[in-house]
Every structure is written in structure tokens, then in C-alpha cells.
Amino acid sequence: MRIAVVGAGAMGRWAVKELGLSPDVDEVVVGDFNEAQARAVAEEFGGGKAAARFVDARDQQSVQEVVAGCDAVINATQHFWNITVMHAAAAARVHYTDMGGLFHVTKQQVELHEEFRRAGVTAVIAMGGSPGVTNILARYGAERLDVVEEAHALCGNVDETDWSDYEGWVVPYSLETLCDEFSVVAPQFIDGRWVMDITGGEGCEDVDFGEPAGTLEAHHTIHSEPFTFWHTWKDQGLRSATFKLSLPFEFTEQMRFLNTIGMTRTDEIEVKGAHVRLRDVLLKIVSEIPRPTDVVIDDVDYLLGVVRGLKDGRRVEWRVRAVVPAHQEYGAGGGDVDTGIPPAIVARMLARGEIAGPGVFVPEQVVPCEAFFAEFSRWGVAIDAQMRELLAAPQ
């Protein structure tokens, strides 16, 4: 089995790690615009079977040349380039998966269904942690309902890492994505209609993520799950589909402050005769902060898929949860594990022909729950489910 990873950044490296540890993978191709970075990731994470290649994710031909001959490709780049990488995968007749399209790109990606169907290959998009794992959790509950009326995804993080000896600033995942999540409209499907007047960071509520996390404050952000849930269950009575996020309080307040003072803005402003984007300034400054070298990551991600609907005429709720701890042996945080590992698991499933196709699908349509859960549990992940029946409610 030969699998390519396009993008050797923070999450791509953990996809490479999972492939490097997998005995059914013979070769891993690690591609990045920064070939030196690709080489470093291949050597450190590839288990002795990874090779580095230069690739420009903006150029379909460049991607196509790198992924040609592979059984599957994992797109670990920023979502801006998902469409280009997908075109390349279809042209090369290679199965495809990625880590999400942040709602709007995800909507564009499902429109490539016929292109992949004609190519005879399968794409499973939005297959990170959230979206991705959350979708499969929701599928587990939905499979046990006759009518799916509501589907909700929630992601919470509890960080007990000792940062006292580190003077820098660590972000849990792509700062570009986080800037959008705290500044742009967060589409939600509520009571049968799309609501487009919620901005990321709004809609706060206390959410029970289960023990030991307990109750955490969560808020809306732009995410793919409201769309993918709607795309999957819109013909099965779906009335509401939402996403909410809970990051550690101090970090959430820092992101809100950066948004308040305009550092998440994407428009250009003039400063002493130069035109700059404040977000670009922020990204550049943060990229130059030295990474911690002796900090032991000790955090846990809590992913929830909550579905409500009817079963045999009874009103039922399923709450399906994945508890994803840091993997300290490899220095991976909970977010690294639940974002980087799942697409590698699905890429292997695609290569083995265990996922239906061809065409473009979201995870809750095609990824087999129990088989995925079994693979994911190798990383210390625990998955549980609770079913509750509503016996009576005020009219």
C-alpha cells in the first residue's frame, strides 16, 4: 500500500506517523512546498518508509505528479487548496481524504461527486477530528433512529499542561482557522432554516461533556458539521444541525481580544505607506515564537455527536462521545491525535476497498463506525454512547 500526504505541517506529520506505524502501508510519500520540512517529517515520523517530495498545492499538475501511483492521498494543507488537490486526485485516479473545508469549501467539495464517480475513486472529505470523528459519532446514533430530527457536534478541550516555564504562546491547531472561527459568520441549521447572523464566539452555553471534563462553556463557530449533517439527513426529517466549540477559557479570551482589536481581519490597511493584512502580521509574528521543547503535553479532547429523533415512535436522544488524550510517548496533544490520525485510518480503509464509492462523501455517509472506532482506540481513545428516551414534555 502506497499513500501520499500532501502537507507536512502540524497535522500532516501525525498522519505520517500513523501510516509509518501501520504494517499494511509499504510506502509513504510526504509532499510539501517546503521540501526541507517534508524531508524532516518523513525522517522523524515515517517509520523508515517515507520519502519527501516537493509539491505546490496551488498547482493541480504538481499535486497530480506526486500522488500518481498511490492508493490514497491525505490532504493535510489549509482548506483553501482542497478543491485543487481533489481535482488532482481524481485526475490521477487516487482515493482522497482531508481534514475539513470550514463549511464553505466543504459545500464546494461535494459538488465534485460526479468527477470522482467518473474517475472510479472515492473521496471522504472533512475527516479530521471535528469535523470527522464527530460525524462518525453522530452516525452511530443516527443508525439507531428511524427519523433524525437533530444532529449536533461539540468539541471541548481540557488542558492541564504545565506551561509555567514557557514564555511563548501555543495555539491548539491552525491559527488561520482559529481566526475565522472567532470572527466570521458561523452558519447553523436551526428549526428548519439556515441561520446566517451568528458570529463565531457567540451563542455561549454550558455543555455537559461527561466526566471527568464536566460542564464547559461552548460557543458557535464556523464549521463543516452543520452542512454535512444537513447534506446527509435533510431527507430524513432533519430540523436542526449545529456545532459548538469549547477551548480553554484563557485561550478563548485571548482569541476574542485579538478579534476585538482587529488582528483577525483579512482586509488590507495602510500603515506608513505600506498595505498589510493584520491577520498576516499576526500569523507571521506567531510563527516566529520558539516552540516549547521540554513541555509535556497533558490535554484531553472531548468530541460529542448528539442526535435526536424517533425510534419505533419513541422520542430518543443518542450522545456518542470520544475521549482523546494526549499521546505523551510521541509528544502529541489530544488535538494532534484526533485531527491527524483519523484521515490516515480512513485513507487505509479506502486503499483496502472497505469504504463504498466511487464519488464524494462526508464521513457520516460511508465510514463504518465500529471498524473506525477499533482503529482509533489504538491511540488511547475511549468511545462511549448513551441513549435517553424522552417520556413526556410540556406541550
Wavefront OBJ file of the C-alpha trace (Angstrom):
o trace
v 0.000 0.000 0.000
v 1.367 3.420 -1.021
v -0.186 6.547 0.479
v 0.656 10.214 -0.058
v 0.340 13.018 2.470
v 0.185 16.491 0.920
v 1.164 18.990 3.594
v 3.847 18.344 6.201
v 2.604 20.802 8.796
v 1.432 20.200 12.349
v -1.364 17.760 11.460
v 0.208 16.208 8.389
v 3.067 14.891 10.474
v 0.702 12.886 12.681
v -0.979 11.377 9.647
v 2.507 10.351 8.515
v 3.143 8.890 11.975
v 0.030 6.691 11.817
v 0.973 5.496 8.334
v 4.534 4.842 9.437
v 3.267 2.655 12.282
v 0.791 0.747 10.080
v 2.125 -2.640 8.896
v -0.125 -2.658 5.820
v 1.493 0.543 4.500
v 4.608 -0.097 2.428
v 5.465 3.438 1.359
v 4.550 6.987 2.394
v 5.053 9.969 0.096
v 5.353 13.215 2.082
v 4.838 16.310 -0.068
v 5.165 19.965 0.874
v 6.066 23.311 -0.689
v 8.823 23.409 1.936
v 10.758 20.340 0.837
v 13.111 20.563 3.817
v 10.142 20.349 6.149
v 8.754 17.395 4.190
v 12.128 15.671 4.483
v 12.292 16.272 8.246
v 8.768 14.893 8.777
v 9.471 11.872 6.570
v 12.621 11.051 8.525
v 11.189 11.619 12.014
v 7.642 10.278 11.619
v 7.680 7.962 8.601
v 8.906 4.768 10.267
v 11.703 4.301 7.743
v 9.328 4.008 4.779
v 8.640 7.662 3.920
v 10.135 9.771 1.150
v 9.875 13.544 0.711
v 8.752 15.364 -2.434
v 8.265 18.996 -3.376
v 4.623 19.822 -4.127
v 2.751 23.048 -4.742
v -0.835 22.536 -3.547
v -1.925 25.529 -5.648
v -0.896 23.714 -8.835
v -3.009 20.722 -9.865
v -0.299 19.270 -12.098
v 2.273 19.451 -9.295
v -0.030 17.555 -6.942
v -1.044 15.075 -9.627
v 2.584 14.144 -10.328
v 3.273 13.490 -6.642
v 0.174 11.390 -5.905
v 0.226 9.375 -9.158
v 0.522 5.670 -8.449
v -0.594 5.986 -4.830
v -3.532 4.045 -3.401
v -4.807 7.095 -1.495
v -3.868 10.679 -0.699
v -4.373 12.605 2.535
v -4.708 16.347 2.008
v -3.251 17.996 5.126
v -2.980 21.502 3.683
v -5.036 24.528 4.658
v -8.579 24.189 3.326
v -8.013 26.916 0.717
v -6.417 24.299 -1.556
v -8.857 21.413 -1.056
v -10.501 21.813 -4.454
v -7.193 21.850 -6.350
v -5.897 18.773 -4.526
v -9.204 16.986 -5.152
v -9.034 17.687 -8.893
v -5.503 16.260 -8.884
v -6.583 13.120 -7.014
v -9.476 12.483 -9.384
v -7.261 13.034 -12.439
v -4.672 10.603 -11.033
v -7.443 8.143 -10.061
v -6.351 8.115 -6.414
v -8.696 7.862 -3.405
v -8.805 11.091 -1.373
v -9.425 12.341 2.167
v -8.781 15.586 4.049
v -9.280 17.312 7.404
v -12.134 19.674 6.557
v -13.262 22.605 4.445
v -14.588 25.029 7.088
v -18.203 24.944 5.790
v -17.965 26.949 2.564
v -15.244 24.877 0.891
v -16.951 21.696 2.100
v -20.078 22.789 0.194
v -17.973 23.172 -2.950
v -16.302 19.799 -2.440
v -19.497 17.720 -2.502
v -20.200 19.209 -5.928
v -17.247 17.174 -7.264
v -19.174 13.923 -6.725
v -19.632 13.204 -10.431
v -15.991 13.950 -11.196
v -14.879 11.306 -8.693
v -17.577 8.886 -9.752
v -16.406 9.081 -13.351
v -12.802 8.600 -12.214
v -13.815 5.491 -10.289
v -12.332 6.666 -6.986
v -13.749 7.771 -3.642
v -13.273 10.957 -1.631
v -14.140 11.129 2.072
v -13.958 14.819 2.916
v -13.913 16.555 6.328
v -12.227 13.590 8.023
v -10.216 15.135 10.855
v -11.326 15.221 14.469
v -14.007 17.873 14.235
v -15.219 17.573 11.564
v -14.552 13.891 11.067
v -14.715 11.927 14.287
v -17.711 13.991 15.405
v -19.504 12.963 12.204
v -18.902 9.261 12.787
v -20.065 9.594 16.392
v -23.271 11.178 15.108
v -23.653 8.403 12.526
v -23.536 5.773 15.270
v -26.557 7.360 16.934
v -28.376 8.112 13.689
v -28.142 4.472 12.601
v -30.255 3.642 15.651
v -33.060 6.068 14.781
v -35.870 5.862 12.238
v -36.106 9.657 11.906
v -33.163 12.017 12.519
v -34.587 15.347 13.675
v -31.490 16.948 15.211
v -27.733 16.419 14.845
v -25.210 18.385 16.846
v -21.408 18.266 17.035
v -19.477 19.546 20.026
v -15.748 19.745 20.674
v -14.230 20.507 24.068
v -10.662 20.624 25.328
v -9.305 20.436 28.866
v -5.614 21.342 29.152
v -3.683 20.525 32.325
v -0.260 21.055 30.747
v 2.239 22.881 32.962
v 3.171 25.908 30.854
v 4.826 27.810 33.738
v 8.361 27.545 32.307
v 7.343 28.534 28.767
v 7.044 32.205 27.849
v 5.633 31.740 24.350
v 2.129 31.198 23.026
v 0.869 27.857 21.744
v -2.225 27.526 19.560
v -4.074 24.181 19.553
v -4.362 23.998 15.756
v -4.142 26.227 12.665
v -4.169 29.875 13.738
v -5.616 30.783 10.327
v -8.594 28.533 11.063
v -8.930 29.867 14.604
v -9.029 33.443 13.313
v -12.005 32.521 11.130
v -13.682 30.615 13.957
v -13.676 33.727 16.144
v -14.503 36.348 13.521
v -16.722 35.198 10.650
v -20.378 34.210 10.327
v -20.989 30.706 11.687
v -23.859 29.171 9.651
v -26.159 26.918 11.697
v -29.263 24.991 10.626
v -31.922 25.713 13.268
v -35.640 24.928 13.203
v -35.609 24.057 9.530
v -33.734 27.062 8.171
v -30.188 28.301 7.769
v -29.324 30.991 10.306
v -26.647 33.328 8.957
v -26.474 36.037 11.627
v -24.380 34.203 14.245
v -20.709 35.214 14.500
v -18.043 32.893 15.835
v -17.764 33.129 19.618
v -21.483 33.805 20.103
v -24.257 31.552 21.404
v -22.496 30.553 24.617
v -23.993 27.762 26.691
v -22.858 25.357 29.385
v -22.412 21.884 27.877
v -22.014 18.653 29.812
v -19.124 16.808 28.166
v -19.302 13.987 30.703
v -16.808 13.053 33.373
v -14.076 13.932 34.015
v -14.470 17.093 31.889
v -17.813 18.041 33.382
v -19.589 21.195 32.234
v -17.708 23.531 29.883
v -18.808 26.768 28.239
v -19.152 26.290 24.472
v -19.979 28.674 21.640
v -20.787 28.581 17.925
v -18.038 28.803 15.330
v -17.963 28.275 11.598
v -17.551 24.522 10.991
v -18.431 21.891 8.438
v -20.686 19.679 10.553
v -23.894 21.731 10.209
v -23.585 21.379 6.446
v -22.503 17.725 6.373
v -25.304 16.737 8.780
v -27.815 18.615 6.626
v -26.339 17.068 3.472
v -26.712 13.555 4.938
v -30.041 13.721 6.766
v -32.001 16.552 5.111
v -34.409 13.983 3.623
v -34.884 12.147 6.926
v -36.720 14.851 8.856
v -33.707 16.899 9.983
v -34.739 20.193 11.599
v -31.535 21.344 13.321
v -27.781 20.837 12.828
v -25.228 22.835 14.811
v -21.631 22.968 16.009
v -20.186 24.378 19.228
v -16.613 24.648 20.480
v -15.087 24.846 23.941
v -11.396 25.663 24.212
v -9.608 26.500 27.487
v -11.035 29.736 28.919
v -7.798 31.742 28.875
v -7.091 30.905 25.231
v -10.682 31.684 24.227
v -10.413 35.105 25.854
v -7.096 35.738 24.079
v -8.680 34.942 20.697
v -11.634 37.198 21.477
v -9.220 40.012 22.361
v -7.265 39.551 19.113
v -10.532 39.696 17.199
v -11.667 42.790 19.106
v -8.534 44.765 18.204
v -8.773 43.678 14.560
v -5.881 41.228 14.323
v -8.098 38.579 12.684
v -9.084 40.944 9.843
v -8.369 39.879 6.258
v -8.784 43.237 4.535
v -5.758 45.410 3.795
v -4.967 48.570 5.734
v -2.340 51.221 5.057
v 0.485 51.586 7.563
v 3.157 54.201 6.773
v 2.551 53.834 3.063
v 2.542 50.018 3.061
v -0.584 47.904 2.565
v -0.791 44.991 5.002
v -3.312 42.463 6.265
v -3.379 42.454 10.058
v -4.026 38.710 10.052
v -0.848 38.156 8.020
v 1.069 40.178 10.599
v -0.374 38.058 13.406
v 0.427 34.782 11.606
v 3.992 35.904 10.917
v 4.647 37.015 14.493
v 3.236 33.818 15.997
v 5.171 31.627 13.546
v 8.408 33.123 14.857
v 7.690 32.327 18.516
v 10.021 29.470 19.584
v 8.142 26.230 20.142
v 8.388 24.617 23.589
v 10.992 21.863 23.716
v 10.674 20.431 27.213
v 6.938 20.741 27.933
v 4.974 17.534 28.467
v 1.590 17.992 26.792
v -1.236 16.909 29.092
v -4.561 17.727 27.488
v -7.706 15.839 26.500
v -10.137 16.467 23.658
v -13.801 15.571 24.185
v -15.733 15.061 20.957
v -19.514 14.650 21.010
v -22.080 13.669 18.427
v -25.613 14.249 19.703
v -28.579 13.113 17.605
v -32.262 13.224 18.456
v -35.232 11.749 16.690
v -37.724 8.900 16.604
v -37.277 5.171 17.085
v -40.385 2.973 16.864
v -42.459 6.068 17.585
v -40.475 6.927 20.730
v -38.506 10.182 21.046
v -34.862 9.267 21.664
v -31.514 11.010 22.087
v -28.105 9.414 21.459
v -24.978 11.053 22.915
v -21.869 9.424 21.476
v -18.504 10.580 22.817
v -14.820 10.128 22.048
v -12.315 10.949 24.809
v -8.968 11.637 23.148
v -5.972 12.052 25.464
v -2.537 13.387 24.580
v -0.084 10.736 23.443
v 2.905 11.682 25.569
v 5.163 8.944 24.198
v 5.160 10.722 20.833
v 4.637 14.266 22.117
v 1.203 14.567 20.513
v -1.578 16.587 22.109
v -5.195 15.460 22.095
v -5.938 17.717 19.129
v -2.964 16.298 17.227
v -4.262 12.774 17.772
v -7.879 13.396 16.824
v -7.074 15.545 13.781
v -4.031 13.830 12.270
v -4.771 10.148 12.921
v -8.376 9.761 11.599
v -7.640 10.676 7.951
v -4.769 8.185 7.952
v -7.116 5.466 9.227
v -9.666 6.320 6.539
v -7.005 6.509 3.813
v -6.011 2.938 4.656
v -9.677 1.874 4.598
v -10.043 3.482 1.175
v -6.925 1.737 -0.103
v -8.256 -1.617 1.146
v -11.634 -1.068 -0.516
v -13.529 -1.003 2.787
v -15.430 2.216 2.036
v -18.160 2.393 -0.588
v -17.863 4.533 -3.669
v -16.994 5.937 -6.080
v -17.859 9.590 -5.571
v -17.526 12.289 -2.909
v -18.921 11.561 0.534
v -18.916 13.052 4.021
v -17.835 10.738 6.869
v -21.305 10.052 8.284
v -22.366 8.652 4.915
v -19.722 5.966 4.416
v -17.196 5.417 7.221
v -18.020 2.200 9.150
v -18.363 3.172 12.818
v -17.171 0.090 14.681
v -14.202 -0.558 12.391
v -13.095 3.063 12.688
v -13.534 3.102 16.465
v -11.410 -0.051 16.811
v -8.563 1.509 14.823
v -8.776 4.831 16.657
v -8.703 3.183 20.088
v -5.089 2.138 19.461
v -4.165 5.728 20.337
v -5.694 5.514 23.817
v -9.077 6.835 22.677
v -12.190 5.745 24.592
v -15.594 5.884 22.916
v -18.902 5.576 24.742
v -22.578 6.048 23.946
v -25.696 6.830 25.951
v -29.307 6.563 24.836
v -32.013 8.554 26.577
v -35.740 8.437 25.949
v -37.967 11.466 26.361
v -41.050 10.149 28.095
v -43.018 13.375 28.342
v -42.531 17.098 27.805
v -44.625 20.262 28.098
v -46.752 20.973 25.037
l 1 2 3 4 5 6 7 8 9 10 11 12 13 14 15 16 17 18 19 20 21 22 23 24 25 26 27 28 29 30 31 32 33 34 35 36 37 38 39 40 41 42 43 44 45 46 47 48 49 50 51 52 53 54 55 56 57 58 59 60 61 62 63 64 65 66 67 68 69 70 71 72 73 74 75 76 77 78 79 80 81 82 83 84 85 86 87 88 89 90 91 92 93 94 95 96 97 98 99 100 101 102 103 104 105 106 107 108 109 110 111 112 113 114 115 116 117 118 119 120 121 122 123 124 125 126 127 128 129 130 131 132 133 134 135 136 137 138 139 140 141 142 143 144 145 146 147 148 149 150 151 152 153 154 155 156 157 158 159 160 161 162 163 164 165 166 167 168 169 170 171 172 173 174 175 176 177 178 179 180 181 182 183 184 185 186 187 188 189 190 191 192 193 194 195 196 197 198 199 200 201 202 203 204 205 206 207 208 209 210 211 212 213 214 215 216 217 218 219 220 221 222 223 224 225 226 227 228 229 230 231 232 233 234 235 236 237 238 239 240 241 242 243 244 245 246 247 248 249 250 251 252 253 254 255 256 257 258 259 260 261 262 263 264 265 266 267 268 269 270 271 272 273 274 275 276 277 278 279 280 281 282 283 284 285 286 287 288 289 290 291 292 293 294 295 296 297 298 299 300 301 302 303 304 305 306 307 308 309 310 311 312 313 314 315 316 317 318 319 320 321 322 323 324 325 326 327 328 329 330 331 332 333 334 335 336 337 338 339 340 341 342 343 344 345 346 347 348 349 350 351 352 353 354 355 356 357 358 359 360 361 362 363 364 365 366 367 368 369 370 371 372 373 374 375 376 377 378 379 380 381 382 383 384 385 386 387 388 389 390 391 392 393 394 395
